[in-house]
């Protein structure tokens, strides 16, 4: 299914009498796509706009088809098989390869937790909240969101929390971008290419297609009890979410680039603002500072919960433990235990660390490398006709998806080398 076909299917959904069923599907894809615009992604976009101006806008929107193709596979597997990613890998390829997949996820997730807490701490510092208070409060929200014994209730909270990210649209307007400059600079390569431009492009890819997204959307769709009849709506939601995710990344790039083109000085030299990319730091005062703080805290909290759930579902699927947000904590102690405990070491690391911006960008570059393994499993599973029947990948589509997987691995490897040198 191509992006064009996805757009046509979305238009068809709005014309069909089954609109109510389509609306019922909304949740897993939207939440994971908005969580994709997490705190380190925002900081990475701000750094990109600061150093490369509007030149990163075309790469940002070029990622939309890749993001859709990858996440559509997770929806297809979930709705047809009723199983999560790790559960399918275990049943088809054995527990050892499933364990390797979970281990890779655990490594990148730890880096992601650190980056989310760092983003929350930065956002809180802008409005004068000390880092320890912000992190303890974040842990409290993190715990409370899944202890309601209802997947539906959790999802509603997550969708409301996702609205915080739209503060970045107002931020872009506050940056007062010159449309003439924006159009003239809309090139995939700036005239003065920064040394780490390619690493920034790769970081933007890593900020858009993350390993934990594959685990979350598939398991969340299963927990929501979606089925094959919901596939059309799930595809539409995935496409809309991909556009929304990248549009939000784009407005952060625009805000930072616009601020760099203005003559305005950096808002302050305080340490918490100096850690932000300069294009964001120039806006981090007054009302615009609150917009940045709301966006960073909201995006960090949403992503923290989503990433933690992806890990808890993955580990529970590997170990064959009871796992559902509809279960009481007493009925799924180990599932909830993994969710609650795994983030604590990262919170401690943030309280004793510095240079959060470099950490965030590095995590995004590393994402692209780590993504290759779960994505390879995903392509193999969606090409398996015993699993998906007529919904399995055709040969041309499978070839395209393998090309995307190999291309991402190559880009990630070269981006990591450039980032480290």
N, C-alpha and C positions, 0 to 999 in steps of 0.2 A: 504494500500500500504506500503510495507516494504522498508527499505533502499536499500536492494539488488534489489528489483523490480525497485526502483528509478534509480539505476545505469544502469540497463538494459534499462529502458526507455530513459535515456540520450543517450546511444549508438544508440538506435533506432532513436532518433530525428536527429542525425547527418547523418543517412543513408537515411532518407526520403526526398522527393522533397520539402516538406514544410519547409525547413530550414529558408527561409526568414521570414515566419510567426513566427517561433520559436524565431528568433533574435528580432522581433518586441516586443515580450513579455518581454524582458530583461529590468529590471528597479526596480520595487517595491521590489522584494525579495533581489536583490543584494544590493540595497541601505540600506534596513533595516538590513541585515546581517552585512554589513560593519559598519553601525552606531552602531551595537551591540558591536563592539570593540571600545567603547567610552573611554573617558579619565579616569573615575573611574575604568573601566574594566582593562585598561592598568596598572594603579597603583595597582590594586588588584593582577593582574598577576605578577607584579614586586615584590610585597610583598610575594606572594606565592613562587616565585623562590628564593627570599632572605632567607626565613625561612625554606622551605621544599625542596629546590633543585629541582632535576628533578622528584621527586616523584609525582608531580602534573600533569605530562604530560599525564599519562594514564587517570585520571579523566577528563582532558580537552577533549581528543578525545572521551571518553565514552559519552560525552554530545551530540555529533553530531546526533545520532539517535533521541534523545529526541527533540532537536532543530528542526530537519526536521519534525518529526511527528506533533509538535505543529504548526509550520508555514504552513505546507501543508494544515491543516484544514482551516486556514484563506483564503488561495488561493481558495480552493474549494468553500467556502461560497461566496466569492466575485464574482467569475466567473459564478457561477450558478444562484445566486439570484440578482446580481447587486446592493447589499446593503452593507453598512458598518456594523461594529460590533454592535455599539450602536443602530443603526437603526433597526437591526434584533432583538436585545434583547427587544427593545421597542415594536415592532410589535408582538412578540411572547409571551412576559411575562409582558408587561405593562410598563408605564413610571416610576413607582416607583423603580422597580428593575433596570431599565436602569439608573436611577439617582444614585442608589447605586454603580453601576459599574463605572460610570463617576467619582463619588466622590472618590472611591478607586484609580482610575487612577490619579486624581488630586493630592492626597496626595503623592504618590510615585514620580510623575512627578516633584513636587516641590523639593523634595530631590535630584532628578536626575539633575535638573537645577543647583542647588547649586554645586553638584559634577562636572558638566561639566565646569562651570565657574571656579571652583577651579583648575581643570586640565589645562584649558587654561591659567590661571594666573601662574601656576607652570611652564608650558612650556615656556611662554613668559619670565619669570624671569631668566630662564637658559641662554637666549641670551640677557639679559640686558634690557628687556622692562618692565616698571613699570606696576603693576597690574591694576591701573585705566585706563591706555592707552589701555591695552590688552582687558579689559572688554568692554570699549566703542567701540573699533573696532569690537569686536565680535558681539555686538548688531547691529552695522551697517551692517555687513555681514548677520546676521540673518534676518534683515528687508528686505534687497535688494534681497535675494534669492527667495522670493515668490511674489514679486510685478511686475513680468514680464508679468502677465496675460496669462501664458502658462505653463501647467503642463509639457510638453515636454522639454521646456527650463530649468525649475527648475530641472528636473531629470538629464539632461545632466550636469549641474553644480554640482549636488550632486555626480554623478558618477566620475567626474574629482576630486572632493574633496576627494573622498574615496581612491584615489591613494596615498595620503599622508601617509596612514597607512602602506604601504609597505616599508616605511623607517625602520620599526622594523625588517624586514628581514636582512637588512644591519647591523642593530644594533646587531643582534644575531651573525653575522659573526665577527663583531668588538669585541664581547666578547670573541672570540676564545675558544669555548667550546671544551673540550676534549671528543671525541666520545667514548673512552673507559669508562670514568666516566659516560657519559650519559647512555650508555647501562647498565652498572653495577648498576646504581642507579635508573633504570627504574622500580620502584616498586610502587604500590599504597599506601604503607605505608613505610615511612622512618625508618631507624634503630633507630634514636633518634626522637621520635614523639614530635613535639612542643605541648604545652598545647592547642593552638587554631587551631590545624591541621584540625579538622573536620569543624570548623567554616570557615577556609580558603577554604575547598572543597565546602562547601555550598555557600560561597561567589563567587567561580568560576562558580557555577551553576547559581547564581543570575546575574553574569556578562555575562552570555551567553543566558539565556532565560528570557527576561524582559517583564513586563506587557504591556508597550507601543508598543512593537513589534506587538502584536496581533491586536491592533487598527490600526497601521500604514499600514501594508501590505494589510489588507483588504480594507481600504478606498482608499489607493493609487491605488490599482488594479481597483477599481470602477472608480476613477477619470481618469484613463488611458483608460477606456472603454474596458477593456479586457472582453472576453466572454467565454462560455463553451468550444469552439473550441480551446482556448488558454491554457486549463488546463494542457495538456501534457508538453508544454514548461514551464509553471509556476512551475510545479513540478520539472523539471530538474534544473531550475534556483535556486529554493529553496534548493535543495540538494547540488549544487555546492557552493552556498553562505554559507551553513552550514559548509562545509569543509573549505572554505576560512576563515571564521570567527574564527573557532577554531584553524586553523593553525597559524593565526596571534597571537592569545592568547598564543599558544605554543612557538612561537619564543621569545615573551617577557619573558616568564618563563625561557627559555633557556639562554637568554642574562643575566638576573639577577642571575641565578644559576651559570653560568660560571664565572661571575665577583666575586661572593662570594668564589669560589674555587681558584681564583688567589690570588697572594700575593699583588696585587695592592691596595694602600690605597684609602680611599674615596677622590674623586677629589677635594673637597673643603668643608669647614665647614660653608659656607654662609647659612643663614637661608633658602633660597629658595631651596638649594640642600639638606640640612638636613631634609627637609620635605619629600623628596623622599625616597622610600624604599632603603636600603643601596646598594643592588645589582644594582639598577639603578643609584644611586648617584655616585658609583665608575666609571661609564661610562660617567657621565655627564660633560665631558670637551672636548674641541677641536671639531673635526668633529662629534664624537659620541654624544656630547652634542646637536649639531644642529639636529641630527637625532631624539633624544628624544623630543626636542622642536617641530620639525615639526610634529611628530607623535601625541603628546599630543594636540597641537593646532588644527591640522586637524581633529583628531578624536572627540575632544570636539565640534568643530563647526558643523561637520556633525550630530552628535547625538543631539545637541541643536536644530537644525532645524527640524530633524525628530521627536523628542519627542514633540516639540511645535505643529507640524502639526497633530500628533496623537491626541493631546488634543483638538485642534481647530476643527478637524473633529468630534471628539466624542461629544463635547458640541453642535456643530451645528446640529448633527444628533439627539441628545436628544431634542433640542428646535425646530427642523424642520426649521432651517434657511437655506438660499441658501449657498452652500459650494462647491467650486471648484476653483482650481488654474487657471482654464481657464476663470473665471469671473473677471471683473474689480473690483477694490476695492469699487467703488461706488455701485456695484451690490451685494456685499457680505460684507458690512461694519462690521457686527458683527463677522463673521467668521474671517476676517483679524484682527479685533480688539482683539479677544481672542489670536490669534497667536502672535501679536506684544506686548501686554501688560503683559501677564502672566509671562514672564521670568524676568521682571524688579525687583520684590522683591527679587528673588534669587541672582541677580547681586549685590544688596545692601548688602545682607547677607554675601557674599564672601568677600566684601571689609572690613568687620568688624570682620571676623572670623579667626580662626587658627586651627591647627591640621587637615588639609585637608585629610591626608592619612587615619586616623581612620574614618573620616566621609565617605570617599569613600567606604571603606571595609564594614562599617556598612550598607550603602545604598544597597550594593550588597546582603548582607544577608537578609535584609528586603524585597528585591525584591521577593525572593522565597516565602515568606509568603503571600505577597499581590497578587502574581501571581495566587493563588488558585481560587479566585472568577472569574476573567474573563476566566480562563482556564476551569472552570466548565461550564460556559455558552457556551463556544466554543464546548466542548464535547457534550453537550445536543443538540446544534443547528446542529452539523454535524451528529448526530444520528437521526435527525428528517426526516423521509421519505417524509413527506408532502413538505418539503423544497427542499431536494436534490434527491429524488427518488432513482434511482439505484446507485447514488454516495454517499448515506448515509452510515455511519459506519455499518459494519456487527457487530453481537454480540461479536465475539472474539476481533475484533478491538476496539469496544467500551469498553470492559472489560479492554483491555490493556491501553487505554487512561485514564480510570478512575483510574487504578492502578498507572499510571505516575502522575496524579494529586494528589492523596492521598500521594504518596511517596514524592513528592516535598514539600507538606505541612508539613509532618512529619520532613523531613530533615531541612526545613526552621525554624521550631519551635525549634528543638534541637540546630541548629546552632546559632539562636538568643540567646538562653539561655546561650550557651557556650561563645558567643561573649561578653555578658553583665556581665559574672561572672569572 
